[in-house]
Amino acid sequence: MHITEGLENFINNALLKSKRDRILGFLVNEKNHKKFYSTLDHDFEKCIDTKKIIKKLTENELNQVGNLYCSNGVTNNTETPMVNLYGKAPWEGGWLLINKTGTLGIYRPEGRIDDEIHIKL
């Protein structure tokens, strides 16, 4: 997994302080990357600061370049707009889609297609 400044920024600012260090610890070495991915299925939702949740990202925001992180270990860190990555997100498993700067995100827990969480810092 490619750890971007955007992912680190997102975790540092979108997650509850009490959960942040644990998640950042998973990014320190490759051995723990699997633990990060597995949090995307369900645990990640409990880490999100509810004050950062919004109703929906705008079309303009979704046109920003982003990265997709999936619980199955698949990531995408190419110059692709978030709206295109959204269409490539798997139906099974949890995933996190963030913009390159880590100020916008969409999180979907495993098995809850209609329960996406939109986050804006």
N, C-alpha and C positions, 0 to 999 in steps of 0.2 A: 504494500500500500504506500502510496506517495502522500506524505504528511505535508499539507500546504499551510502557509500562513493563514489562509482563509479558514481552514478547519480549526486551527488552534484559536484563532480569534473568535470563531463561532462558539466553541466550547467554553472559552474563558468568559464570554459575555452572555450567552443564552442559557447556561445551565446554573442551577442552584449551587451556591458556594459549597455546601455540604457534600455535593456529589462530584463537583468539578475535578478535584485532584485525582479521584479514582479513575475517571474517564481519561484524563490526560496521561495518567500512568500507563494506560493500555497503549498509548501511542509512542512510548519511549523506545521500545524495541520490537522487532518483528515477531518475536515469540508471543507477545501479548496482543498483537493486532487482531488475532482471532477472537480474543475476549471483547475487544471494541466492537467487532462485527456482530457478535452474539448479543450485545446490549441493544442493538437496533431492532431485534425482534419484539421486545416488550419493555425491558428495563429503562431504556433511554427516555421513555415518556415520563417516568417519575423524576427524571433529572432536570427537566425543562422548567425554567422560571416562568410561571404562568403570567407574569407581568409583560413578558415579551411576545405572548401569543396574540395574533391578530386574526381577523375574520378571513381574509384572503389577500394574497399578493396580487398586485396589479399586472396587467398585460405588459406594461413597460418594464416592470421589475423582473418578470419571467423571461424577458428577452436578454437579460444579462447573461454573460458566460458563467458557467458553473461547473460543479463537480458532483458526482453521484456516488454514494457509498452504500453498498447493499450487504445485508447480513450473510449472503452466500459468499462474500469475499470479493465480489466483482466491483471494481471502481472504474470511474471514467474521469480522467483529468486532461481532456483535450479542450480545444477552444470551441466548445459547443454551447449554444444558448440553453438555459435552464428549461425552457419550454420543450426543446427537442429531447433533452435528457429525461424529462418527465414522462414522455411517451415511451421511453426505453426502460423505465423502472419496472422491475418484475412484479407480477401479481402475487407471487408467493414470497414470504419473508419480509422483514422490515427493511426500510431504507431511509436515507437522509440525503436530501438534495440541497446544496447550498450554492450561493454565488461565490465568485472567486475571492471576494474580500471577506466573506464570512459574516455579512451583515443581514442576509436574508436566507430563509430556509423553509423547507417543507419536510416534515417527518411523517412517515406512515408506519405504524406498528404492524407486525405480521398478522394477517388474517382480518384486518379491519380496513377494508378498501374505502369505506365512507367516512373514516375517522382521521383524515389527514390533519396535521397540526401545522399551521402557517406561523412562522416566527420572523419578527423584524426587530432588529437592534436599533 
